[in-house]
Amino acid sequence: MKKSLQEIKSLSKIGKRLALIVDVKDYEFAELLDMAKITALLGWNFTFKNAANLSVVELQTLLSHADEDKLIFDLSCQGNLC
């Protein structure tokens, strides 16, 4: 079930580090960029599932805004989606 960016941010209130798996097909690029930017703030790890659907420029942009080692890209293709 897709969670809004605000719902994801509200999880920070639990005070624990999380590792979240997010399907890139469910979010606009701007939302993914916001997630990348909050990795340093929250200390969370994000795995972007279906990242093969993103361009190289988009992947580079996400990496440049994320905290080191906090983003994981799942580049495998699922079905006919790639």
PyMOL Python script that loads the backbone (N, CA, C, O; Angstrom):
from pymol import cmd

cmd.read_pdbstr("""\
ATOM      1  N   MET A   1       0.840  -1.170   0.000  1.00  0.00           N
ATOM      2  CA  MET A   1       0.000   0.000   0.000  1.00  0.00           C
ATOM      3  C   MET A   1       0.889   1.239   0.000  1.00  0.00           C
ATOM      4  O   MET A   1       1.779   1.372   0.840  1.00  0.00           O
ATOM      5  N   LYS A   2       0.647   2.132  -0.932  1.00  0.00           N
ATOM      6  CA  LYS A   2       1.437   3.352  -1.047  1.00  0.00           C
ATOM      7  C   LYS A   2       1.168   4.276   0.126  1.00  0.00           C
ATOM      8  O   LYS A   2       0.020   4.527   0.492  1.00  0.00           O
ATOM      9  N   LYS A   3       2.234   4.769   0.700  1.00  0.00           N
ATOM     10  CA  LYS A   3       2.139   5.757   1.773  1.00  0.00           C
ATOM     11  C   LYS A   3       2.535   7.107   1.198  1.00  0.00           C
ATOM     12  O   LYS A   3       3.427   7.193   0.354  1.00  0.00           O
ATOM     13  N   SER A   4       1.874   8.149   1.652  1.00  0.00           N
ATOM     14  CA  SER A   4       2.262   9.484   1.203  1.00  0.00           C
ATOM     15  C   SER A   4       3.595   9.850   1.831  1.00  0.00           C
ATOM     16  O   SER A   4       4.019   9.259   2.824  1.00  0.00           O
ATOM     17  N   LEU A   5       4.244  10.834   1.234  1.00  0.00           N
ATOM     18  CA  LEU A   5       5.515  11.291   1.782  1.00  0.00           C
ATOM     19  C   LEU A   5       5.327  11.800   3.204  1.00  0.00           C
ATOM     20  O   LEU A   5       6.188  11.585   4.057  1.00  0.00           O
ATOM     21  N   GLN A   6       4.225  12.463   3.465  1.00  0.00           N
ATOM     22  CA  GLN A   6       3.949  12.962   4.819  1.00  0.00           C
ATOM     23  C   GLN A   6       3.784  11.806   5.800  1.00  0.00           C
ATOM     24  O   GLN A   6       4.257  11.894   6.933  1.00  0.00           O
ATOM     25  N   GLU A   7       3.127  10.730   5.390  1.00  0.00           N
ATOM     26  CA  GLU A   7       2.982   9.559   6.260  1.00  0.00           C
ATOM     27  C   GLU A   7       4.336   8.926   6.545  1.00  0.00           C
ATOM     28  O   GLU A   7       4.595   8.485   7.665  1.00  0.00           O
ATOM     29  N   ILE A   8       5.197   8.881   5.538  1.00  0.00           N
ATOM     30  CA  ILE A   8       6.533   8.327   5.733  1.00  0.00           C
ATOM     31  C   ILE A   8       7.313   9.188   6.718  1.00  0.00           C
ATOM     32  O   ILE A   8       7.965   8.664   7.621  1.00  0.00           O
ATOM     33  N   LYS A   9       7.251  10.500   6.549  1.00  0.00           N
ATOM     34  CA  LYS A   9       7.957  11.400   7.466  1.00  0.00           C
ATOM     35  C   LYS A   9       7.420  11.271   8.887  1.00  0.00           C
ATOM     36  O   LYS A   9       8.185  11.379   9.845  1.00  0.00           O
ATOM     37  N   SER A  10       6.123  11.043   9.035  1.00  0.00           N
ATOM     38  CA  SER A  10       5.533  10.931  10.378  1.00  0.00           C
ATOM     39  C   SER A  10       6.034   9.699  11.129  1.00  0.00           C
ATOM     40  O   SER A  10       5.953   9.640  12.356  1.00  0.00           O
ATOM     41  N   LEU A  11       6.551   8.719  10.393  1.00  0.00           N
ATOM     42  CA  LEU A  11       7.117   7.543  11.052  1.00  0.00           C
ATOM     43  C   LEU A  11       8.357   7.887  11.872  1.00  0.00           C
ATOM     44  O   LEU A  11       8.763   7.116  12.742  1.00  0.00           O
ATOM     45  N   SER A  12       8.956   9.041  11.597  1.00  0.00           N
ATOM     46  CA  SER A  12      10.150   9.437  12.335  1.00  0.00           C
ATOM     47  C   SER A  12       9.846   9.680  13.812  1.00  0.00           C
ATOM     48  O   SER A  12      10.756   9.693  14.642  1.00  0.00           O
ATOM     49  N   LYS A  13       8.590   9.869  14.135  1.00  0.00           N
ATOM     50  CA  LYS A  13       8.201  10.115  15.524  1.00  0.00           C
ATOM     51  C   LYS A  13       8.446   8.916  16.428  1.00  0.00           C
ATOM     52  O   LYS A  13       8.471   9.062  17.650  1.00  0.00           O
ATOM     53  N   ILE A  14       8.626   7.730  15.846  1.00  0.00           N
ATOM     54  CA  ILE A  14       8.875   6.555  16.676  1.00  0.00           C
ATOM     55  C   ILE A  14      10.302   6.538  17.215  1.00  0.00           C
ATOM     56  O   ILE A  14      10.616   5.781  18.134  1.00  0.00           O
ATOM     57  N   GLY A  15      11.164   7.375  16.638  1.00  0.00           N
ATOM     58  CA  GLY A  15      12.519   7.517  17.147  1.00  0.00           C
ATOM     59  C   GLY A  15      13.459   6.368  16.835  1.00  0.00           C
ATOM     60  O   GLY A  15      14.492   6.225  17.488  1.00  0.00           O
ATOM     61  N   LYS A  16      13.133   5.567  15.877  1.00  0.00           N
ATOM     62  CA  LYS A  16      13.973   4.428  15.488  1.00  0.00           C
ATOM     63  C   LYS A  16      14.414   4.601  14.047  1.00  0.00           C
ATOM     64  O   LYS A  16      13.762   5.286  13.258  1.00  0.00           O
ATOM     65  N   ARG A  17      15.531   3.970  13.716  1.00  0.00           N
ATOM     66  CA  ARG A  17      15.974   3.947  12.329  1.00  0.00           C
ATOM     67  C   ARG A  17      15.183   2.885  11.588  1.00  0.00           C
ATOM     68  O   ARG A  17      14.928   1.799  12.108  1.00  0.00           O
ATOM     69  N   LEU A  18      14.804   3.218  10.368  1.00  0.00           N
ATOM     70  CA  LEU A  18      14.024   2.305   9.557  1.00  0.00           C
ATOM     71  C   LEU A  18      14.723   2.033   8.233  1.00  0.00           C
ATOM     72  O   LEU A  18      15.536   2.829   7.762  1.00  0.00           O
ATOM     73  N   ALA A  19      14.393   0.913   7.656  1.00  0.00           N
ATOM     74  CA  ALA A  19      14.799   0.583   6.290  1.00  0.00           C
ATOM     75  C   ALA A  19      13.505   0.366   5.519  1.00  0.00           C
ATOM     76  O   ALA A  19      12.760  -0.574   5.793  1.00  0.00           O
ATOM     77  N   LEU A  20      13.247   1.228   4.568  1.00  0.00           N
ATOM     78  CA  LEU A  20      11.995   1.185   3.825  1.00  0.00           C
ATOM     79  C   LEU A  20      12.234   0.758   2.389  1.00  0.00           C
ATOM     80  O   LEU A  20      13.246   1.111   1.783  1.00  0.00           O
ATOM     81  N   ILE A  21      11.296  -0.004   1.851  1.00  0.00           N
ATOM     82  CA  ILE A  21      11.317  -0.398   0.445  1.00  0.00           C
ATOM     83  C   ILE A  21      10.190   0.356  -0.241  1.00  0.00           C
ATOM     84  O   ILE A  21       9.023   0.234   0.131  1.00  0.00           O
ATOM     85  N   VAL A  22      10.561   1.137  -1.251  1.00  0.00           N
ATOM     86  CA  VAL A  22       9.619   2.006  -1.939  1.00  0.00           C
ATOM     87  C   VAL A  22       9.631   1.650  -3.419  1.00  0.00           C
ATOM     88  O   VAL A  22      10.697   1.542  -4.025  1.00  0.00           O
ATOM     89  N   ASP A  23       8.461   1.469  -3.997  1.00  0.00           N
ATOM     90  CA  ASP A  23       8.359   1.196  -5.430  1.00  0.00           C
ATOM     91  C   ASP A  23       8.344   2.524  -6.171  1.00  0.00           C
ATOM     92  O   ASP A  23       7.447   3.340  -5.958  1.00  0.00           O
ATOM     93  N   VAL A  24       9.326   2.753  -7.038  1.00  0.00           N
ATOM     94  CA  VAL A  24       9.426   4.039  -7.726  1.00  0.00           C
ATOM     95  C   VAL A  24       8.224   4.327  -8.619  1.00  0.00           C
ATOM     96  O   VAL A  24       7.952   5.488  -8.925  1.00  0.00           O
ATOM     97  N   LYS A  25       7.508   3.303  -9.038  1.00  0.00           N
ATOM     98  CA  LYS A  25       6.329   3.496  -9.894  1.00  0.00           C
ATOM     99  C   LYS A  25       5.193   4.169  -9.144  1.00  0.00           C
ATOM    100  O   LYS A  25       4.289   4.729  -9.764  1.00  0.00           O
ATOM    101  N   ASP A  26       5.227   4.122  -7.821  1.00  0.00           N
ATOM    102  CA  ASP A  26       4.145   4.692  -7.017  1.00  0.00           C
ATOM    103  C   ASP A  26       4.340   6.172  -6.695  1.00  0.00           C
ATOM    104  O   ASP A  26       3.447   6.800  -6.126  1.00  0.00           O
ATOM    105  N   TYR A  27       5.495   6.737  -7.052  1.00  0.00           N
ATOM    106  CA  TYR A  27       5.822   8.102  -6.652  1.00  0.00           C
ATOM    107  C   TYR A  27       6.324   8.920  -7.832  1.00  0.00           C
ATOM    108  O   TYR A  27       6.912   8.384  -8.771  1.00  0.00           O
ATOM    109  N   GLU A  28       6.086  10.211  -7.769  1.00  0.00           N
ATOM    110  CA  GLU A  28       6.658  11.148  -8.726  1.00  0.00           C
ATOM    111  C   GLU A  28       8.137  11.314  -8.388  1.00  0.00           C
ATOM    112  O   GLU A  28       8.550  11.059  -7.256  1.00  0.00           O
ATOM    113  N   PHE A  29       8.934  11.742  -9.367  1.00  0.00           N
ATOM    114  CA  PHE A  29      10.365  11.905  -9.122  1.00  0.00           C
ATOM    115  C   PHE A  29      10.626  12.903  -7.990  1.00  0.00           C
ATOM    116  O   PHE A  29      11.535  12.697  -7.186  1.00  0.00           O
ATOM    117  N   ALA A  30       9.851  13.967  -7.921  1.00  0.00           N
ATOM    118  CA  ALA A  30      10.037  14.972  -6.860  1.00  0.00           C
ATOM    119  C   ALA A  30       9.869  14.341  -5.471  1.00  0.00           C
ATOM    120  O   ALA A  30      10.586  14.699  -4.537  1.00  0.00           O
ATOM    121  N   GLU A  31       8.934  13.415  -5.338  1.00  0.00           N
ATOM    122  CA  GLU A  31       8.737  12.728  -4.056  1.00  0.00           C
ATOM    123  C   GLU A  31       9.929  11.832  -3.738  1.00  0.00           C
ATOM    124  O   GLU A  31      10.374  11.772  -2.592  1.00  0.00           O
ATOM    125  N   LEU A  32      10.450  11.129  -4.757  1.00  0.00           N
ATOM    126  CA  LEU A  32      11.630  10.288  -4.552  1.00  0.00           C
ATOM    127  C   LEU A  32      12.820  11.148  -4.145  1.00  0.00           C
ATOM    128  O   LEU A  32      13.616  10.747  -3.296  1.00  0.00           O
ATOM    129  N   LEU A  33      12.944  12.322  -4.742  1.00  0.00           N
ATOM    130  CA  LEU A  33      14.023  13.226  -4.399  1.00  0.00           C
ATOM    131  C   LEU A  33      13.897  13.696  -2.955  1.00  0.00           C
ATOM    132  O   LEU A  33      14.898  13.783  -2.245  1.00  0.00           O
ATOM    133  N   ASP A  34      12.688  13.997  -2.518  1.00  0.00           N
ATOM    134  CA  ASP A  34      12.476  14.371  -1.116  1.00  0.00           C
ATOM    135  C   ASP A  34      12.873  13.238  -0.177  1.00  0.00           C
ATOM    136  O   ASP A  34      13.459  13.480   0.879  1.00  0.00           O
ATOM    137  N   MET A  35      12.556  12.007  -0.558  1.00  0.00           N
ATOM    138  CA  MET A  35      12.952  10.851   0.256  1.00  0.00           C
ATOM    139  C   MET A  35      14.471  10.758   0.342  1.00  0.00           C
ATOM    140  O   MET A  35      15.027  10.506   1.412  1.00  0.00           O
ATOM    141  N   ALA A  36      15.137  10.962  -0.790  1.00  0.00           N
ATOM    142  CA  ALA A  36      16.599  10.912  -0.802  1.00  0.00           C
ATOM    143  C   ALA A  36      17.175  11.986   0.114  1.00  0.00           C
ATOM    144  O   ALA A  36      18.148  11.743   0.828  1.00  0.00           O
ATOM    145  N   LYS A  37      16.583  13.155   0.093  1.00  0.00           N
ATOM    146  CA  LYS A  37      17.081  14.267   0.900  1.00  0.00           C
ATOM    147  C   LYS A  37      16.910  14.032   2.396  1.00  0.00           C
ATOM    148  O   LYS A  37      17.717  14.521   3.187  1.00  0.00           O
ATOM    149  N   ILE A  38      15.871  13.292   2.803  1.00  0.00           N
ATOM    150  CA  ILE A  38      15.660  13.089   4.242  1.00  0.00           C
ATOM    151  C   ILE A  38      16.451  11.913   4.806  1.00  0.00           C
ATOM    152  O   ILE A  38      16.386  11.648   6.007  1.00  0.00           O
ATOM    153  N   THR A  39      17.190  11.210   3.965  1.00  0.00           N
ATOM    154  CA  THR A  39      17.972  10.079   4.478  1.00  0.00           C
ATOM    155  C   THR A  39      18.972  10.526   5.534  1.00  0.00           C
ATOM    156  O   THR A  39      19.154   9.842   6.541  1.00  0.00           O
ATOM    157  N   ALA A  40      19.615  11.657   5.319  1.00  0.00           N
ATOM    158  CA  ALA A  40      20.593  12.163   6.289  1.00  0.00           C
ATOM    159  C   ALA A  40      19.903  12.650   7.554  1.00  0.00           C
ATOM    160  O   ALA A  40      20.383  12.423   8.664  1.00  0.00           O
ATOM    161  N   LEU A  41      18.788  13.312   7.376  1.00  0.00           N
ATOM    162  CA  LEU A  41      18.057  13.857   8.514  1.00  0.00           C
ATOM    163  C   LEU A  41      17.559  12.754   9.445  1.00  0.00           C
ATOM    164  O   LEU A  41      17.660  12.871  10.667  1.00  0.00           O
ATOM    165  N   LEU A  42      17.022  11.680   8.861  1.00  0.00           N
ATOM    166  CA  LEU A  42      16.424  10.614   9.655  1.00  0.00           C
ATOM    167  C   LEU A  42      17.359   9.437   9.897  1.00  0.00           C
ATOM    168  O   LEU A  42      17.138   8.650  10.817  1.00  0.00           O
ATOM    169  N   GLY A  43      18.405   9.309   9.077  1.00  0.00           N
ATOM    170  CA  GLY A  43      19.300   8.161   9.199  1.00  0.00           C
ATOM    171  C   GLY A  43      18.677   6.871   8.691  1.00  0.00           C
ATOM    172  O   GLY A  43      19.090   5.780   9.088  1.00  0.00           O
ATOM    173  N   TRP A  44      17.697   6.988   7.826  1.00  0.00           N
ATOM    174  CA  TRP A  44      16.994   5.821   7.306  1.00  0.00           C
ATOM    175  C   TRP A  44      17.623   5.339   6.012  1.00  0.00           C
ATOM    176  O   TRP A  44      18.262   6.104   5.290  1.00  0.00           O
ATOM    177  N   ASN A  45      17.432   4.064   5.731  1.00  0.00           N
ATOM    178  CA  ASN A  45      17.813   3.472   4.449  1.00  0.00           C
ATOM    179  C   ASN A  45      16.557   3.317   3.600  1.00  0.00           C
ATOM    180  O   ASN A  45      15.522   2.856   4.081  1.00  0.00           O
ATOM    181  N   PHE A  46      16.659   3.703   2.350  1.00  0.00           N
ATOM    182  CA  PHE A  46      15.568   3.517   1.396  1.00  0.00           C
ATOM    183  C   PHE A  46      16.050   2.596   0.285  1.00  0.00           C
ATOM    184  O   PHE A  46      17.131   2.796  -0.269  1.00  0.00           O
ATOM    185  N   THR A  47      15.254   1.597  -0.036  1.00  0.00           N
ATOM    186  CA  THR A  47      15.480   0.774  -1.220  1.00  0.00           C
ATOM    187  C   THR A  47      14.430   1.177  -2.233  1.00  0.00           C
ATOM    188  O   THR A  47      13.231   1.080  -1.968  1.00  0.00           O
ATOM    189  N   PHE A  48      14.877   1.629  -3.391  1.00  0.00           N
ATOM    190  CA  PHE A  48      13.969   2.010  -4.460  1.00  0.00           C
ATOM    191  C   PHE A  48      13.808   0.830  -5.403  1.00  0.00           C
ATOM    192  O   PHE A  48      14.664   0.548  -6.241  1.00  0.00           O
ATOM    193  N   LYS A  49      12.681   0.152  -5.237  1.00  0.00           N
ATOM    194  CA  LYS A  49      12.336  -1.008  -6.052  1.00  0.00           C
ATOM    195  C   LYS A  49      11.922  -0.544  -7.445  1.00  0.00           C
ATOM    196  O   LYS A  49      11.339   0.529  -7.598  1.00  0.00           O
ATOM    197  N   ASN A  50      12.224  -1.353  -8.457  1.00  0.00           N
ATOM    198  CA  ASN A  50      11.929  -1.028  -9.859  1.00  0.00           C
ATOM    199  C   ASN A  50      12.672   0.209 -10.332  1.00  0.00           C
ATOM    200  O   ASN A  50      12.167   0.951 -11.175  1.00  0.00           O
ATOM    201  N   ALA A  51      13.862   0.439  -9.801  1.00  0.00           N
ATOM    202  CA  ALA A  51      14.657   1.609 -10.170  1.00  0.00           C
ATOM    203  C   ALA A  51      15.144   1.546 -11.612  1.00  0.00           C
ATOM    204  O   ALA A  51      15.630   2.547 -12.139  1.00  0.00           O
ATOM    205  N   ALA A  52      15.024   0.392 -12.258  1.00  0.00           N
ATOM    206  CA  ALA A  52      15.395   0.287 -13.672  1.00  0.00           C
ATOM    207  C   ALA A  52      14.508   1.187 -14.530  1.00  0.00           C
ATOM    208  O   ALA A  52      14.857   1.489 -15.671  1.00  0.00           O
ATOM    209  N   ASN A  53      13.387   1.610 -14.001  1.00  0.00           N
ATOM    210  CA  ASN A  53      12.484   2.507 -14.723  1.00  0.00           C
ATOM    211  C   ASN A  53      12.932   3.964 -14.665  1.00  0.00           C
ATOM    212  O   ASN A  53      12.344   4.814 -15.333  1.00  0.00           O
ATOM    213  N   LEU A  54      13.968   4.266 -13.876  1.00  0.00           N
ATOM    214  CA  LEU A  54      14.497   5.623 -13.781  1.00  0.00           C
ATOM    215  C   LEU A  54      15.645   5.799 -14.762  1.00  0.00           C
ATOM    216  O   LEU A  54      16.338   4.839 -15.100  1.00  0.00           O
ATOM    217  N   SER A  55      15.839   7.018 -15.213  1.00  0.00           N
ATOM    218  CA  SER A  55      16.958   7.297 -16.112  1.00  0.00           C
ATOM    219  C   SER A  55      18.254   7.392 -15.306  1.00  0.00           C
ATOM    220  O   SER A  55      18.232   7.516 -14.082  1.00  0.00           O
ATOM    221  N   VAL A  56      19.367   7.334 -16.006  1.00  0.00           N
ATOM    222  CA  VAL A  56      20.672   7.456 -15.354  1.00  0.00           C
ATOM    223  C   VAL A  56      20.786   8.820 -14.672  1.00  0.00           C
ATOM    224  O   VAL A  56      21.317   8.916 -13.566  1.00  0.00           O
ATOM    225  N   VAL A  57      20.298   9.857 -15.317  1.00  0.00           N
ATOM    226  CA  VAL A  57      20.344  11.203 -14.738  1.00  0.00           C
ATOM    227  C   VAL A  57      19.520  11.250 -13.446  1.00  0.00           C
ATOM    228  O   VAL A  57      19.948  11.846 -12.458  1.00  0.00           O
ATOM    229  N   GLU A  58      18.349  10.628 -13.453  1.00  0.00           N
ATOM    230  CA  GLU A  58      17.523  10.596 -12.238  1.00  0.00           C
ATOM    231  C   GLU A  58      18.224   9.838 -11.119  1.00  0.00           C
ATOM    232  O   GLU A  58      18.209  10.278  -9.969  1.00  0.00           O
ATOM    233  N   LEU A  59      18.835   8.705 -11.443  1.00  0.00           N
ATOM    234  CA  LEU A  59      19.558   7.934 -10.438  1.00  0.00           C
ATOM    235  C   LEU A  59      20.708   8.758  -9.860  1.00  0.00           C
ATOM    236  O   LEU A  59      20.906   8.777  -8.645  1.00  0.00           O
ATOM    237  N   GLN A  60      21.460   9.432 -10.709  1.00  0.00           N
ATOM    238  CA  GLN A  60      22.571  10.261 -10.251  1.00  0.00           C
ATOM    239  C   GLN A  60      22.082  11.408  -9.368  1.00  0.00           C
ATOM    240  O   GLN A  60      22.713  11.734  -8.363  1.00  0.00           O
ATOM    241  N   THR A  61      20.975  12.009  -9.738  1.00  0.00           N
ATOM    242  CA  THR A  61      20.412  13.105  -8.950  1.00  0.00           C
ATOM    243  C   THR A  61      20.006  12.624  -7.570  1.00  0.00           C
ATOM    244  O   THR A  61      20.282  13.285  -6.568  1.00  0.00           O
ATOM    245  N   LEU A  62      19.354  11.478  -7.516  1.00  0.00           N
ATOM    246  CA  LEU A  62      18.953  10.927  -6.220  1.00  0.00           C
ATOM    247  C   LEU A  62      20.170  10.648  -5.347  1.00  0.00           C
ATOM    248  O   LEU A  62      20.181  10.980  -4.162  1.00  0.00           O
ATOM    249  N   LEU A  63      21.187  10.040  -5.933  1.00  0.00           N
ATOM    250  CA  LEU A  63      22.405   9.732  -5.174  1.00  0.00           C
ATOM    251  C   LEU A  63      23.106  10.988  -4.683  1.00  0.00           C
ATOM    252  O   LEU A  63      23.647  11.005  -3.577  1.00  0.00           O
ATOM    253  N   SER A  64      23.102  12.028  -5.485  1.00  0.00           N
ATOM    254  CA  SER A  64      23.805  13.248  -5.098  1.00  0.00           C
ATOM    255  C   SER A  64      23.128  13.974  -3.939  1.00  0.00           C
ATOM    256  O   SER A  64      23.763  14.771  -3.250  1.00  0.00           O
ATOM    257  N   HIS A  65      21.841  13.703  -3.722  1.00  0.00           N
ATOM    258  CA  HIS A  65      21.112  14.357  -2.636  1.00  0.00           C
ATOM    259  C   HIS A  65      20.932  13.476  -1.402  1.00  0.00           C
ATOM    260  O   HIS A  65      20.405  13.940  -0.391  1.00  0.00           O
ATOM    261  N   ALA A  66      21.351  12.236  -1.466  1.00  0.00           N
ATOM    262  CA  ALA A  66      21.145  11.302  -0.353  1.00  0.00           C
ATOM    263  C   ALA A  66      22.384  11.233   0.530  1.00  0.00           C
ATOM    264  O   ALA A  66      23.496  11.550   0.107  1.00  0.00           O
ATOM    265  N   ASP A  67      22.161  10.814   1.751  1.00  0.00           N
ATOM    266  CA  ASP A  67      23.278  10.548   2.648  1.00  0.00           C
ATOM    267  C   ASP A  67      24.019   9.317   2.128  1.00  0.00           C
ATOM    268  O   ASP A  67      23.420   8.421   1.534  1.00  0.00           O
ATOM    269  N   GLU A  68      25.304   9.291   2.359  1.00  0.00           N
ATOM    270  CA  GLU A  68      26.135   8.194   1.862  1.00  0.00           C
ATOM    271  C   GLU A  68      25.609   6.841   2.337  1.00  0.00           C
ATOM    272  O   GLU A  68      25.311   6.659   3.517  1.00  0.00           O
ATOM    273  N   ASP A  69      25.500   5.911   1.418  1.00  0.00           N
ATOM    274  CA  ASP A  69      25.101   4.524   1.689  1.00  0.00           C
ATOM    275  C   ASP A  69      23.671   4.367   2.209  1.00  0.00           C
ATOM    276  O   ASP A  69      23.346   3.330   2.787  1.00  0.00           O
ATOM    277  N   LYS A  70      22.825   5.352   2.023  1.00  0.00           N
ATOM    278  CA  LYS A  70      21.452   5.253   2.520  1.00  0.00           C
ATOM    279  C   LYS A  70      20.439   4.894   1.435  1.00  0.00           C
ATOM    280  O   LYS A  70      19.297   4.557   1.745  1.00  0.00           O
ATOM    281  N   LEU A  71      20.846   4.963   0.163  1.00  0.00           N
ATOM    282  CA  LEU A  71      19.950   4.591  -0.929  1.00  0.00           C
ATOM    283  C   LEU A  71      20.435   3.309  -1.577  1.00  0.00           C
ATOM    284  O   LEU A  71      21.624   3.135  -1.845  1.00  0.00           O
ATOM    285  N   ILE A  72      19.493   2.421  -1.822  1.00  0.00           N
ATOM    286  CA  ILE A  72      19.767   1.184  -2.551  1.00  0.00           C
ATOM    287  C   ILE A  72      18.812   1.159  -3.731  1.00  0.00           C
ATOM    288  O   ILE A  72      17.614   1.395  -3.572  1.00  0.00           O
ATOM    289  N   PHE A  73      19.340   0.875  -4.910  1.00  0.00           N
ATOM    290  CA  PHE A  73      18.508   0.792  -6.106  1.00  0.00           C
ATOM    291  C   PHE A  73      18.357  -0.659  -6.513  1.00  0.00           C
ATOM    292  O   PHE A  73      19.346  -1.346  -6.768  1.00  0.00           O
ATOM    293  N   ASP A  74      17.121  -1.124  -6.575  1.00  0.00           N
ATOM    294  CA  ASP A  74      16.824  -2.455  -7.108  1.00  0.00           C
ATOM    295  C   ASP A  74      16.614  -2.275  -8.604  1.00  0.00           C
ATOM    296  O   ASP A  74      15.578  -1.771  -9.038  1.00  0.00           O
ATOM    297  N   LEU A  75      17.600  -2.688  -9.385  1.00  0.00           N
ATOM    298  CA  LEU A  75      17.564  -2.498 -10.830  1.00  0.00           C
ATOM    299  C   LEU A  75      17.006  -3.699 -11.582  1.00  0.00           C
ATOM    300  O   LEU A  75      17.051  -3.733 -12.812  1.00  0.00           O
ATOM    301  N   SER A  76      16.488  -4.673 -10.866  1.00  0.00           N
ATOM    302  CA  SER A  76      15.899  -5.829 -11.537  1.00  0.00           C
ATOM    303  C   SER A  76      14.560  -5.428 -12.156  1.00  0.00           C
ATOM    304  O   SER A  76      13.874  -4.529 -11.668  1.00  0.00           O
ATOM    305  N   CYS A  77      14.217  -6.100 -13.214  1.00  0.00           N
ATOM    306  CA  CYS A  77      12.953  -5.835 -13.910  1.00  0.00           C
ATOM    307  C   CYS A  77      11.910  -6.847 -13.444  1.00  0.00           C
ATOM    308  O   CYS A  77      12.203  -8.030 -13.271  1.00  0.00           O
ATOM    309  N   GLN A  78      10.711  -6.364 -13.250  1.00  0.00           N
ATOM    310  CA  GLN A  78       9.622  -7.221 -12.829  1.00  0.00           C
ATOM    311  C   GLN A  78       8.619  -7.349 -13.970  1.00  0.00           C
ATOM    312  O   GLN A  78       7.938  -6.383 -14.317  1.00  0.00           O
ATOM    313  N   GLY A  79       8.532  -8.520 -14.542  1.00  0.00           N
ATOM    314  CA  GLY A  79       7.590  -8.748 -15.630  1.00  0.00           C
ATOM    315  C   GLY A  79       7.952  -7.978 -16.882  1.00  0.00           C
ATOM    316  O   GLY A  79       9.120  -7.935 -17.267  1.00  0.00           O
ATOM    317  N   ASN A  80       6.974  -7.375 -17.518  1.00  0.00           N
ATOM    318  CA  ASN A  80       7.183  -6.634 -18.761  1.00  0.00           C
ATOM    319  C   ASN A  80       7.363  -5.138 -18.519  1.00  0.00           C
ATOM    320  O   ASN A  80       7.209  -4.346 -19.449  1.00  0.00           O
ATOM    321  N   LEU A  81       7.683  -4.740 -17.304  1.00  0.00           N
ATOM    322  CA  LEU A  81       7.714  -3.334 -16.962  1.00  0.00           C
ATOM    323  C   LEU A  81       8.974  -2.623 -17.421  1.00  0.00           C
ATOM    324  O   LEU A  81       8.994  -1.392 -17.444  1.00  0.00           O
ATOM    325  N   CYS A  82      10.028  -3.344 -17.790  1.00  0.00           N
ATOM    326  CA  CYS A  82      11.283  -2.682 -18.165  1.00  0.00           C
ATOM    327  C   CYS A  82      11.504  -2.740 -19.657  1.00  0.00           C
ATOM    328  O   CYS A  82      12.510  -2.233 -20.153  1.00  0.00           O
TER     329      CYS A  82
END
""", "prot")
cmd.dss("prot")
cmd.show_as("cartoon", "prot")
cmd.util.cbc("prot")
cmd.orient("prot")
